[in-house]
């Protein structure tokens, strides 16, 4: 069965799980962990992605991210690709480091936020990486140590977490510690690692009982952790994006037509949009083309870089090109493209 596409929902929390291929270690020592955290810190700050919880284990890791202006897929690709290259070089190995794709679960915040933070931060204790809670308080490779005030991580959003436990940092920290202590004896929570409403209710029997009592129908999707309304809302937003992209493609919108519209907007020739050079007008035009091509048509960054003769390390990332554009052009891109389509022959 083909794998379902990941759901990328800006502003919504995502539980991310990465695993080493064949259960092998992805962190062999603290130098690996520090290398990973440095990359993570730089990337989160650069992309405006919030990190509410995280834990590094020898052969896997958990994160609770909230993407904003940069798609989560872009963040994860840059993080994992860069780290894998560095890991392989340092340990003189070749081949894949991570198992398949990372797992991404869109989560209903009001229902599961606190539970997910606790579950993720208790991973080192469950795995035997630390012997007890007191050691976990000081463990530097888990977000729990920052929440209890033992480590300072500028890129970790502790304020958002503690606000859910109390009005002040002190109150929140005290309540958070009590909550974590209460759940320290819990084992693996299958209900918190995906499966939509069906898994979060504990299985089909409970789901059917609830359907008879409270709801007319149920939605389930392994990429989403939440109740019916939340699952339906996330899926509807995803369908809207896919439908929009399909409609553009159906009407013949491709990279060349986008380039023609960009050239028209900037009053330059189409060949100037594709030409290399650092002239400000060309750079902005090329950036707008990259942003539209990625966000509206879903053209892979590798294809864009190849077509434009650019290095991926340079500017062919949706985040970098969007950040370099006037806000008006980014925010009105969809309307702009459809206006152009209506005025153009099919």
VEXROFI-33055 format. One line per field, with one value per residue: x, y, z of N, C-alpha, C, O in turn. Coordinates in steps of 0.1 Angstrom, whole numbers. Each point is the difference from the previous one (the first is absolute). Example, Ala and Ser with C-alpha at 12.3 -4.5 7.8 and 13.67 -1.06 7.14 Angstrom:
<atoms>
nX = 132:-14
nY = -57:11
nZ = 78:-14
caX = -9:9
caY = 12:11
caZ = 0:0
cX = 9:-8
cY = 12:11
cZ = 0:8
oX = 10:5
oY = 0:11
oZ = 7:1
</atoms>
This chain:
<atoms>
nX = 8:-12:22:-9:-13:21:-3:-4:2:-2:20:6:-11:23:-14:18:-3:17:2:9:15:-19:-14:5:21:-13:-2:17:-4:13:18:-2:3:21:11:-5:9:21:3:0:18:19:0:5:22:13:-3:13:18:-22:14:-16:4:11:3:19:-7:5:-19:-1:-17:1:-18:6:-6:12:-7:18:18:8:-1:-19:-16:-10:-17:-20:-12:-11:-20:-19:-10:-11:-21:-18:-7:-13:-22:-13:-7:-18:-20:3:-17:-9:-6:-16:-8:-9:-11:7:-22:5:3:-17:4:-14:9:-13:2:-18:2:11:-10:-18:-20:-8:-11:-21:-18:-6:-13:-20:-1:7:-18:-14:9:-8:-12:-22:15:7:-17:5:0:-20:-3:12:-17:22:-1:-3:-17:1:18:-8:-10:16:3:-5:-18:20:-22:19:12:9:-16:16:7:7:22:19:3:12:21:7:-9:6:16:-1:-14:6:14:-8:-11:14:9:-13:-1:17:1:-14:11:8:-19:-4:-17:7:5:-9:-7:20:-6:-17:-5:11:-17:3:16:-5:-10:19:-5:4:12:21:14:4:16:22:9:4:22:20:8:0:17:8:13:5:14:7:-11:-18:8:-17:-8:-18:-10:8:-8:-21:1:7:-15:-13:8:-1:-20:-4:11:-8:-17:5:8:-15:-9:13:2:-17:4:8:-11:12:15:-5:-16:8:12:-14:-10:12:2:-17:0:13:-16:-5:21:-13:5:-13:-20:-1:-4:19:3:16:-4:5:4:21:14:-2:10:23:5:-2:17:19:1:2:20:12:0:9:22:8:3:4:3:-5:-22:-10:4:-12:-20:0:1:-18:11:1:21:-2:-6:12:-3:-13:11:15:-7:-6:16:5:-17:-3:0:5:22:10:0:13:15:-8:-1:20:5:-10:10:18:-4:-6:19:1:12:-20
nY = -12:9:7:-2:11:6:-3:13:-5:13:2:-15:-5:2:-17:10:-12:2:-9:-10:7:-9:18:6:-5:12:-13:8:21:2:-13:-23:-8:-2:-19:-19:-4:-8:-21:-15:-2:-10:-23:-10:0:-16:-19:6:-13:-3:7:-15:-11:-7:-13:4:-11:-17:-10:13:7:11:1:19:-8:19:-15:10:12:-11:-3:-9:-1:20:5:-9:10:19:-1:-7:14:19:-3:-1:19:14:-4:5:21:8:-6:19:15:-21:15:-15:21:13:-3:-10:-4:22:-5:-1:9:-1:18:-16:20:9:-10:10:19:5:-6:14:18:-2:0:19:14:-9:13:21:12:10:19:12:15:1:5:21:-1:-11:-22:-10:-1:-19:-14:-2:-22:17:-2:-22:-8:-4:-19:-16:5:-20:0:8:-1:11:-18:0:-9:11:17:-4:-7:13:9:-16:7:17:8:-13:15:18:17:15:16:17:17:16:15:17:18:15:15:17:14:8:0:21:-14:-19:20:-20:2:-7:-20:12:8:20:7:-6:10:19:-9:-1:14:-19:-15:3:-8:-22:-8:2:-15:-19:1:-3:-19:20:13:-17:13:-9:6:-16:10:-13:18:-16:20:-10:9:-9:-19:1:6:-15:-15:8:1:-19:-6:11:-8:-18:5:10:-14:-11:12:3:-17:-1:15:-19:-1:14:-17:-15:-16:-18:-16:-15:-17:-19:-15:-14:-18:-17:-9:-22:-1:-8:8:19:-5:-5:21:-9:-3:16:-3:20:13:1:14:22:9:3:19:19:4:8:23:15:4:13:23:9:2:13:20:-21:-2:-21:-5:5:-14:-19:1:0:-22:-9:14:-23:-6:-2:-4:-17:19:-17:-14:-14:-18:-17:-14:-14:-12:11:11:21:4:5:19:13:-11:-6:16:2:-16:1:15:-8:-11:11:8:-19:3:-8
nZ = 0:-17:-2:21:-14:-2:22:-18:22:-18:11:-15:19:1:-2:9:-19:14:-21:18:-16:-6:0:-21:8:14:18:-13:-8:18:-4:3:21:7:-7:10:19:-3:-6:16:13:-8:1:19:7:-9:11:17:-2:1:17:-5:-19:18:-18:13:-19:15:7:18:-14:19:-13:11:-20:-1:-15:-9:5:18:-22:8:-16:-2:13:-4:-16:4:10:-9:-14:7:9:-13:-9:12:1:-18:-2:12:-7:-12:-1:-3:-16:-6:2:-16:20:-18:-1:-3:21:-15:21:-16:9:8:-10:-10:-20:-17:-1:13:-9:-15:7:8:-14:-9:13:-6:-18:3:6:-14:-9:18:-13:6:15:-3:15:18:-3:4:23:6:-1:-4:6:15:-14:3:-11:-21:-6:0:-22:-9:-13:-8:-1:-6:-4:21:-13:11:-12:-21:-1:2:-20:-11:5:-14:19:17:-3:13:-4:-16:7:13:-10:-9:14:7:-14:1:16:-3:-13:20:12:-6:-6:-10:-8:3:21:8:-5:9:-21:0:-13:-21:-12:-12:-17:-13:-17:-13:12:5:-15:-1:14:-5:-13:11:8:-11:-7:-12:6:-13:12:-19:16:-14:-17:5:11:-3:9:6:18:20:8:10:22:16:7:16:21:12:10:20:18:12:15:19:15:12:16:19:15:15:17:8:19:-12:0:-17:5:12:-11:-10:12:3:-17:-2:14:-7:-12:5:-6:-17:-21:-2:-8:-22:-8:-9:22:1:-22:9:-17:-8:11:-2:-18:0:10:-12:-14:8:3:-16:-8:13:1:-18:-5:17:-9:-8:22:6:3:20:18:0:8:22:0:10:12:0:-6:-22:-21:-5:10:3:13:-9:-12:13:8:-18:8:-19:19:-6:-3:19:11:-13:13:20:16:11:16:20:14:11:19:18:9:12:-19:-5
caX = -8:8:-1:-8:8:0:-9:7:-10:7:-7:-6:11:2:9:10:8:10:6:12:-3:2:2:14:1:2:8:10:6:-5:4:-11:-12:3:-1:-14:-7:4:-7:-14:-1:1:-11:-13:0:0:-13:-11:-7:0:2:-6:5:10:8:9:3:10:-4:-11:-2:-13:-1:-14:3:-11:5:-8:1:8:-6:7:8:12:8:5:10:13:6:4:10:13:6:4:13:10:2:7:14:8:1:6:-10:-7:-14:-10:1:-14:-9:-11:-3:-3:-14:-5:-14:-7:-6:-10:7:-7:-2:11:12:7:3:11:12:4:4:13:11:3:6:13:-2:-6:11:11:12:3:-5:-11:-4:10:10:-6:0:13:4:0:-5:-15:-6:-5:9:-2:-12:1:9:14:7:-6:0:-7:-8:-11:-11:-5:-11:-13:-3:-3:-13:-11:-1:-2:0:13:10:2:-12:0:11:-4:-11:5:8:-10:-7:9:2:-12:0:13:-1:-7:9:-2:-14:-3:-11:6:9:-7:-11:-13:-10:-2:10:-1:-11:3:-3:-12:-12:-3:-4:-14:-9:-1:-9:-14:-5:2:3:-7:10:14:11:13:12:12:9:-7:-4:-10:-13:-6:0:14:4:-6:5:13:-1:-6:11:9:-6:-1:13:2:-9:5:12:-5:-7:10:6:-9:-2:13:10:13:11:2:-10:2:11:-5:-7:10:6:-10:-1:13:3:13:-2:-1:14:7:-4:8:15:7:4:-3:-7:-11:-13:0:0:-14:-9:2:-5:-14:-2:3:-11:-13:2:0:-12:-12:0:6:12:11:11:11:-3:2:14:5:-5:5:14:3:4:-10:5:-1:-13:-11:-8:-12:1:10:-6:-11:5:6:-10:-10:-11:-12:0:-2:-14:-10:5:-11:-9:7:1:-13:-3:8:-6:-12:3:9:-7:3
caY = 12:12:8:12:12:7:12:11:10:12:4:-12:-8:-12:-9:-5:-11:-4:-12:-4:-11:-13:2:3:12:12:8:-9:6:14:9:-1:7:14:4:0:11:13:1:2:14:10:-1:4:14:5:-3:3:-12:-1:-13:-1:-12:-8:-10:-8:-13:-5:-4:7:12:6:14:6:12:8:8:12:5:-10:-13:-10:-8:7:0:-14:-4:7:-5:-14:-1:6:-8:-13:3:2:-13:-10:5:-1:-14:-7:-9:4:-5:7:0:-1:-10:5:14:3:-1:13:-2:12:-3:9:5:1:-13:-9:8:-4:-14:-2:6:-9:-12:2:3:-12:-11:-5:-8:-13:-8:-4:8:6:-10:6:14:10:0:6:14:6:-6:11:-3:-1:13:0:7:15:4:1:11:-5:4:11:-2:11:-5:-8:8:-4:9:-6:-13:3:7:-9:-5:10:14:5:-10:-7:-9:-9:-10:-9:-9:-9:-10:-9:-8:-9:-10:-8:-8:-7:-14:-5:-6:6:4:-2:9:13:-1:0:-9:7:-1:-14:-4:8:-5:-13:-12:1:-2:13:10:-3:4:15:4:-2:9:15:5:-7:-7:2:1:-6:1:-3:12:10:-4:10:-5:0:14:4:-8:5:13:-1:-7:10:9:-7:-1:13:3:-9:4:12:-3:-8:9:7:-9:-3:11:1:8:-7:9:10:10:8:9:11:9:7:9:11:8:8:8:-5:-11:-13:-6:6:-7:-12:3:2:14:5:13:-1:-2:-14:-9:0:-7:-14:-4:-1:-12:-12:-1:-5:-13:-9:0:-1:-11:-11:-4:-3:9:-5:3:14:4:-5:8:13:0:5:-9:-1:6:14:7:-7:-5:8:9:11:9:7:11:11:7:9:-8:1:-10:-14:-2:0:-9:-8:8:5:-11:-2:11:-2:-12:4:9:-7:-11:-14
caZ = 0:0:12:-1:1:13:2:5:4:7:13:7:5:-7:7:-10:5:-9:5:-8:-9:6:14:4:7:-8:9:6:11:2:-11:-10:5:-1:-14:-3:7:-6:-12:3:5:-10:-9:6:1:-14:-6:9:4:15:5:13:7:-8:7:-8:5:-9:-13:-5:7:0:0:-1:-7:-5:-11:-2:-14:-9:1:8:-8:-3:12:3:-10:3:12:-1:-10:5:11:-6:-7:10:8:-9:-2:13:3:-11:-4:-12:-1:8:15:6:-5:-9:2:14:3:4:4:3:13:5:12:13:6:2:1:13:1:-9:6:11:-6:-7:9:9:-8:5:12:-4:-7:8:-2:13:10:8:-4:4:-11:-12:1:-4:-12:-10:-14:0:3:14:8:-2:7:14:3:2:-12:-7:-14:-6:-11:5:5:13:5:-5:8:14:1:1:14:10:-4:1:-3:12:1:-10:2:11:-5:-10:7:6:-11:-5:11:0:-12:-1:-1:-12:-10:-14:-3:-14:-4:-3:-11:-13:-1:0:11:3:9:12:8:6:-9:-7:9:7:-10:-3:12:1:-12:3:11:-1:-13:-11:-8:5:-10:5:-8:8:1:8:13:4:-1:-13:-6:-3:-11:-12:-3:-5:-13:-10:-4:-9:-13:-7:-6:-11:-11:-6:-8:-11:-9:-7:-9:-11:-9:-7:7:3:3:-10:0:12:-3:-9:8:9:-9:-2:12:2:-12:-5:-9:6:1:11:12:1:-1:12:2:13:-1:10:-7:-4:12:5:-9:1:13:-1:-9:9:11:-7:-6:11:8:-8:-9:6:-7:10:0:-8:-14:-1:0:-12:-11:2:1:13:11:10:12:-2:2:-5:11:1:11:-3:-10:5:9:-8:-9:7:6:-8:-11:6:5:-11:-11:-5:-7:-12:-10:-5:-9:-12:-7:-6:-11:-10:-7:5
cX = 9:-1:-7:10:-1:-9:8:-9:7:-8:-5:12:1:10:8:8:9:7:12:-4:4:3:14:1:1:8:10:6:-5:4:-11:-12:2:-1:-14:-7:5:-7:-15:-2:0:-12:-13:0:-1:-14:-12:-8:1:3:-5:6:10:7:8:2:11:-4:-13:-2:-15:1:-15:3:-13:6:-9:2:7:-6:8:9:14:9:6:10:13:7:6:11:13:6:5:14:11:3:8:15:8:3:5:-10:-7:-14:-9:2:-14:-9:-12:-2:-2:-15:-5:-15:-5:-8:-10:5:-7:-2:13:14:8:5:12:13:6:5:14:11:2:7:14:-2:-6:10:12:13:4:-7:-13:-3:10:11:-6:-1:13:4:-1:-6:-15:-5:-5:9:-1:-13:1:11:15:9:-7:1:-8:-10:-12:-11:-5:-12:-13:-4:-4:-13:-12:-2:-2:1:14:10:2:-12:0:11:-4:-11:6:8:-9:-6:10:3:-12:0:13:-1:-7:10:-3:-15:-3:-10:6:9:-7:-12:-14:-9:-1:10:-1:-11:3:-4:-14:-12:-4:-5:-15:-10:-2:-9:-14:-5:0:1:-6:10:14:9:12:10:12:9:-5:-3:-10:-14:-6:1:14:5:-6:5:14:0:-6:10:10:-6:-1:14:2:-9:4:12:-4:-6:10:6:-10:-2:14:10:12:11:2:-10:1:11:-5:-8:10:7:-8:-1:12:4:14:-4:0:14:8:-3:8:15:6:4:-5:-7:-12:-14:-1:-1:-14:-10:2:-5:-15:-4:1:-11:-13:1:-1:-13:-13:-1:6:12:11:11:12:-2:2:15:6:-4:6:15:5:5:-11:6:-1:-13:-12:-8:-12:1:9:-6:-12:4:6:-10:-8:-12:-12:0:-2:-14:-10:4:-12:-9:7:0:-14:-4:7:-6:-12:2:8:-8:5:9
cY = 12:8:13:12:6:12:11:11:11:4:-11:-8:-13:-9:-7:-11:-4:-12:-4:-12:-13:2:3:14:12:10:-10:6:14:10:-1:8:15:5:1:12:14:2:3:14:10:0:5:16:7:-1:4:-12:-2:-15:0:-11:-7:-10:-8:-13:-6:-2:7:13:5:15:4:14:7:9:13:4:-10:-14:-10:-9:6:0:-14:-4:6:-6:-14:-2:5:-9:-13:1:1:-13:-10:4:-3:-15:-9:-11:5:-5:8:-2:-2:-10:7:15:3:-1:13:-1:14:-2:11:6:0:-14:-7:7:-4:-14:-3:5:-10:-13:0:1:-12:-11:-4:-9:-14:-9:-4:9:8:-9:5:14:11:1:6:16:7:-5:10:-3:-3:14:2:9:15:4:1:10:-4:4:11:-3:11:-4:-8:9:-5:8:-5:-12:4:8:-9:-6:10:14:6:-11:-9:-10:-11:-11:-10:-10:-9:-11:-11:-9:-10:-11:-10:-10:-8:-15:-5:-6:7:2:-1:11:14:0:-2:-9:7:-3:-15:-5:8:-5:-14:-12:2:-2:12:10:-2:4:15:5:-1:10:15:5:-8:-8:3:1:-6:2:-1:12:10:-6:10:-5:4:14:4:-7:5:13:0:-6:10:10:-6:-2:13:3:-9:3:12:-3:-8:9:8:-9:-3:11:4:9:-8:11:11:11:8:11:11:11:9:11:13:9:9:8:-5:-11:-14:-7:6:-6:-12:2:1:15:5:14:-1:-3:-15:-10:-1:-8:-15:-6:-2:-12:-12:-1:-5:-14:-11:0:-3:-12:-13:-6:-2:10:-4:3:15:4:-4:9:14:1:5:-12:-1:7:15:6:-8:-7:9:10:12:10:8:11:12:8:10:-8:0:-10:-14:-2:0:-9:-8:8:5:-11:-2:12:-1:-11:4:9:-7:-11:-13:-6
cZ = 0:13:-2:1:14:0:6:4:8:13:9:5:-7:9:-11:7:-11:5:-9:-8:7:15:5:6:-10:8:7:13:2:-11:-11:5:-1:-14:-4:6:-5:-14:2:5:-11:-10:6:1:-14:-6:8:4:16:4:15:8:-9:9:-10:6:-9:-14:-5:8:-2:1:0:-6:-4:-11:-2:-15:-10:2:8:-8:-4:12:2:-10:2:12:-2:-11:4:11:-5:-7:10:8:-8:-1:13:3:-12:-5:-13:1:9:15:6:-7:-8:2:15:2:5:3:4:12:4:13:13:6:4:3:13:0:-10:5:11:-6:-7:10:9:-8:5:13:-4:-7:8:-2:13:10:7:-4:4:-10:-12:1:-5:-14:-12:-14:0:5:14:8:-2:6:15:4:2:-12:-7:-15:-7:-10:5:6:13:5:-4:9:14:2:1:14:11:-5:-1:-3:12:2:-10:1:11:-5:-10:7:6:-10:-5:10:0:-12:-1:-2:-13:-10:-14:-2:-15:-4:-3:-11:-14:0:0:11:5:10:13:9:6:-9:-6:9:8:-9:-4:11:0:-12:4:11:-3:-15:-11:-9:6:-12:7:-11:8:1:9:14:5:-2:-14:-7:-4:-12:-13:-5:-7:-14:-11:-4:-10:-14:-8:-7:-13:-12:-7:-9:-12:-10:-8:-11:-12:-10:-7:6:3:3:-10:0:13:-3:-9:8:9:-9:-3:12:2:-12:-6:-10:8:2:12:14:2:0:13:1:13:-1:9:-7:-4:12:6:-9:0:13:0:-8:9:10:-6:-4:12:8:-7:-9:6:-7:9:-1:-9:-15:-3:-1:-13:-12:0:1:13:9:10:13:-1:3:-4:11:1:11:-4:-10:5:9:-7:-8:8:4:-9:-11:4:3:-11:-12:-6:-9:-13:-11:-7:-9:-13:-9:-8:-12:-11:-6:6:-9
oX = 9:-11:1:10:-10:-2:6:-5:4:-12:-5:10:-10:10:-5:5:-4:2:0:-8:10:7:3:-10:7:4:-5:5:-8:-7:-3:-6:-10:-5:-4:-7:-9:-4:-6:-10:-9:-4:-8:-11:-7:-4:-11:-12:11:-6:6:0:-2:2:-5:5:2:8:-4:8:-6:8:-8:3:-11:5:-11:-8:-1:-2:13:11:10:12:12:10:11:12:11:9:11:13:11:8:11:12:9:9:12:10:0:5:1:-3:3:5:-1:2:-7:9:-3:-8:6:-8:4:-8:2:1:5:-2:0:10:12:11:9:10:12:11:8:11:11:3:2:8:5:0:8:10:11:-10:-8:6:2:4:7:2:-1:10:-10:-2:-4:6:-2:-4:3:0:-7:3:8:12:-12:11:-13:-10:-9:4:-10:-8:-9:-12:-11:-6:-11:-10:-4:5:3:-4:1:2:-3:-3:3:1:-5:-1:2:-2:-4:0:2:-5:1:9:-1:12:-4:-8:3:-1:-7:7:5:-3:-10:5:-2:-3:2:0:-8:1:-8:-11:-11:-9:-7:-11:-11:-7:-8:-12:-9:-4:-3:-4:1:-2:3:-2:2:9:7:-6:4:-2:6:5:2:6:8:2:2:6:4:0:4:7:2:0:5:4:0:1:5:1:-2:2:4:-2:1:10:-1:-3:3:3:-3:-1:5:2:-2:2:4:0:-2:10:7:-11:6:3:9:7:4:8:-6:0:-10:-1:-8:-7:-10:-7:-4:-8:-10:-4:-5:-10:-8:-5:-6:-9:-6:-5:-10:-10:-1:4:3:3:7:9:5:4:9:8:2:6:10:-4:-5:-8:1:-3:-11:-1:1:-5:-4:1:-2:-6:0:4:-2:-5:-7:-10:-5:-6:-11:-6:0:-4:-7:-2:-1:-7:-6:-1:-3:-8:2:-9:11:4
oY = 1:0:6:-1:0:6:-2:7:-2:1:3:-1:-7:5:-8:1:-3:-1:3:-9:-1:-8:-1:8:-1:10:-8:-8:5:10:11:7:7:11:10:6:9:11:8:7:9:10:7:6:10:9:-1:2:1:-9:7:0:0:3:-5:0:6:3:-3:2:-4:6:-7:9:-6:10:0:-4:2:-4:1:-3:-7:-2:-1:-7:-6:-1:-2:-8:-7:-2:-5:-9:-6:-3:-6:-8:-5:-3:-12:-12:12:-9:10:-10:-7:-3:7:8:-10:2:6:-5:6:-9:12:-7:-4:-1:-7:-6:-4:-3:-8:-6:-3:-6:-8:-6:0:-11:-12:-9:-10:-12:-7:-4:2:-6:-8:6:9:11:7:6:11:5:5:9:-10:6:11:7:8:11:8:1:8:1:1:-1:-1:7:-4:8:-8:-5:0:-1:-5:-1:4:-6:-4:2:8:-12:-13:-12:-11:-12:-12:-12:-12:-12:-12:-12:-12:-12:-12:-11:-7:-6:-12:4:11:-8:9:3:9:10:-6:-7:-6:-4:-3:-6:-6:3:-5:-11:9:6:4:8:9:5:5:9:8:3:7:11:-12:-9:9:-6:2:-2:7:0:11:-11:12:-12:6:1:6:5:2:3:6:5:0:4:7:2:0:5:5:-1:0:5:2:-2:2:5:-1:-3:11:4:-10:12:12:12:12:11:12:12:12:11:11:12:12:7:9:-4:-1:-6:-6:0:-3:-9:5:7:-6:7:-10:-8:-6:-10:-10:-7:-7:-11:-10:-7:-9:-12:-9:-8:-10:-11:-5:-6:-11:-12:9:5:8:3:4:8:7:3:6:10:6:-11:11:6:7:4:5:-12:12:11:11:12:11:11:11:9:-1:-8:-10:-6:-8:-10:-6:2:0:-4:1:4:-2:-3:3:1:-3:0:6:-6:-2:-12
oZ = 8:6:-11:7:6:-11:11:-9:11:-1:10:-7:-3:5:-8:11:-11:13:-12:4:6:6:11:-1:-10:-5:9:9:-8:-2:-6:-8:-3:-3:-7:-7:-1:-2:-6:-4:-1:-4:-7:-3:-1:-8:-5:3:5:-7:8:13:-12:12:-10:12:-11:-10:-11:10:-10:6:-6:7:-1:2:3:-8:-12:11:0:4:0:-1:3:3:-1:1:4:3:-1:0:4:1:-1:2:5:0:-1:5:1:-1:-3:8:6:5:10:-12:6:2:7:-10:10:-9:9:1:-2:10:10:12:10:1:-2:4:4:-1:0:4:2:-2:7:5:1:2:5:1:-5:5:2:-3:5:-9:-7:-3:-7:-10:-5:-5:-2:-8:-7:8:5:9:10:6:6:12:5:1:1:-6:0:-3:-8:9:0:7:9:3:5:10:5:3:11:-12:-8:0:-1:3:3:-2:-2:3:0:-4:-1:2:-3:-4:2:2:-11:-6:-2:-1:0:3:-7:-12:-5:-3:-9:10:0:11:12:10:11:12:8:5:4:-2:0:3:-1:-2:3:2:-4:0:3:-2:1:-6:8:-10:11:-12:10:8:2:0:3:-5:-8:-11:-11:-9:-10:-12:-10:-9:-11:-12:-9:-10:-12:-11:-10:-12:-12:-11:-11:-12:-12:-12:-11:-12:-7:-6:6:1:4:-2:-1:4:1:-2:2:5:0:-2:4:1:-5:-1:11:11:5:9:12:4:10:-9:5:10:-1:6:2:0:3:5:1:1:5:4:-1:3:5:2:-2:2:5:-1:-5:1:8:-11:-6:-7:-11:-9:-6:-8:-10:1:1:-2:5:8:10:11:1:0:-1:-2:3:1:-4:0:6:-7:12:-7:-1:-3:-7:-3:2:-11:-12:-11:-10:-12:-12:-10:-11:-12:-11:-9:-10:6:5:2
</atoms>
